[in-house]
Amino acid sequence: GDLAVSHRVIADHLRSSAFLIADGVLPSNEGRGYVLRRIMRRAMRHAHMLGTKEPLLWRLVPALKTQMAAAYPELERANALIVETLRHEEERFRDMLGRGLKLLDDELGNLSGDTLSGEVAFKLYDTYGFPLDLTQDALRERGLSVDTTGFDTAMEKQRAEARANWSGSGQEETEAVWFDLRNTHGATEFVGYQSAAAEGQVLAIVKDGAPVSAAGKGDEVALMLNQTPFYAESGGQVGDTGMVSNEDGLVIEIADTQKRLGDVHVLNGTISAGKIAVNDLVHQEIDATRRDAIRANHSATHLLHEALRRVLGDHVTQKGSLVNEHHLRFDFSHPRAMNDNEIDKVEALVNRIIRQNDEVTTRLMTPDEAIEAGALALFGEKYGEEVRVLSMGHGAHEAPDSDAAATYSVELCGGTHVRRLGDIGLLKISQEGAVASGVRRIEARTGEGALAQIAAHEHVLHAATHELKVAVEDLPTRISKLVEERKMLDRELSETKKQLALAAASGGGGAHEEASREVNGTSFMARCLDGLPAKQLRGLVDDAKQQIGSGVVVFIGIDDGKAGIAVGVTDDLTDKYDAVTLVQAGAQAMGGKGGGGRADMAQAGGPDVNAADAAIAAIEKLL
């Protein structure tokens, strides 16, 4: 029956998921990660159908290991990662499923017939992240279906709008210009690996999106030359800046270098002196100091990538990077936040390799030869017939029986790098955080940037210890104590404000003198209370409802330039009055929108702090 089907689906999909995770695949919204997420969510959907209230799949991993780990030891090796990934993904899935099913139920309440429209299914997918296959599963249980043709139409409409927006940006026309120039002149020869300066012939000048034969002082131009030492932005590394000049007084300040059509280097800059024409011979010189800082950061990303794999596991793969002269940013697959110990280990390992001061070696190979030699390649990245293979460092394996002479990092990379690892100086991690589900980001600095960061942190520490009059090692304890004292004072202040507000609500004077009055036979208490935060209104309204026994209570709190409004209706009157309707009327009078809650209690806000009386009057009209 259905029970047996669900059991089989869970078992089969758990097995597939575990092997994929052990192989380094993590859930994501693209590529292999998306396939894994679909497999996992189908199993999770069936677990939900069985009535489970808590994440289930991760609890089944021990049973899977018992059955299969002897033949497949990778299940044991990746056990912690498998368990953590399954648990985290199922928690996210259950949150999403709960929201999605509620929205689906709301839509089905308005359904006539037995087919849900494709537009509604697409709205669930596009706005709320509820996948089509889950919508189909949920509908199938109720004997309903979804208009998949309508869903596809809505999807294509969105894509067409996106394409139209892109075309309207002018980028398409610009690309067409470079396509024609590429066909005429061929690719740019990059000579920047060997030199920071080079001569070159101007093949094309583009100004305001169109080719021109010449340009003069003040013009912003994009240049195409036969060869250049300027590295064009790619692989996460920013483009070079520098100067283009000639003996006739030409000076062009190059602000950026971009790549067009994969192999055309385009130098973007402003002519500050002289003039330039097609076929001119020019001298090109990059900002070498800036390039040195960039390549130190780029080489550090390779060392960081390998350190993350060794400390966190082989599942770590690069998901993106940014390398400029100031810092590096490295995105990688990992299901959870790194703890302080892991960050310290990664940083220490990278700095240990830097201190080896080994020479960085570069070899040209075919992609297949490079992979066979153990080089890491980025999944989904396109490589040409020949690739550059960067090898850095040696040894540093944790295992005592490992080969101490083995190369530390081997990766495919077309970027610019240091000649010796010692040129990096040192690496200091400044931040680790989430980018997306299953993707983490590390930001770090190298060399002088790292030293500046450490010095800045030391200045902050010195200022804090001086202000609090404690030693550095006692600082965390002192801060914790201050935070606790602040929380206690906040609680005392909150309670005092509440008591004062209650006293005022009971007739302590102000704009509304009486504690409560009769409106069409209903007891009505309404007060505007200065200095009361919106978060305290609910408790105050509950107390006031008990005080009047039967009636409607309206409290407006004005605090820090913001107005909050809460409406309470005693239980005996909820058939007659709806607190949500009442609070929405009050919020509208104060320039706000919406408001929500239950029939007996609702809250909202509004920007007009001077309209409290108008809000109370608007609510009173509905009684």
Secondary structure, DSSP 8 states (H G I E B T S, - for coil): -HHHHHHHHHHHHHHHHHHHHHTT----SSHHHHHHHHHHHHHHHHHHHTT--S--GGGGHHHHHHHHTTT-THHHHTHHHHHHHHHHHHHHHHHHHHHHHHHHHHHHTT--SSEE-HHHHHHHHHHH---HHHHHHHHHHTT-EE-HHHHHHHHHHHHHHHHHHHHHTTHHHHHHHHHHHHHHH---EE-TTT-SEEEEEEEEEEETTEEESEE-TT-EEEEEESEES---SBTTB----EEEE-TTS-EEEEEEEEEETTTEEEEEEEEEES-EETT-EEEEEE-HHHHHHHHHHHHHHHHHHHHHHHHH-TT--EEEEEE-SS-EEEEEE-SS---HHHHHHHHHHHHHHHHH--B-EEEEE-HHHHHHTT-B--TT----SSEEEEEEEE---SSTTS-TTSEEEEEE--S---SBGGGG--EEEEEEEEEETTEEEEEEEEHHHHHHHHHHHHHHHHHHHHHHT--GGGHHHHHHHHHHHHHHHHHHHHHHHHHHHHHHHTT--SSS-SS-EEETTEEEEEEEEET--GGGHHHHHHHHHHHHSSSEEEEEEEETTEEEEEEEE-GGGTTT--HHHHHHHHHHHTT----EE-SSEEEEEES-TT-HHHHHHHHHHT-
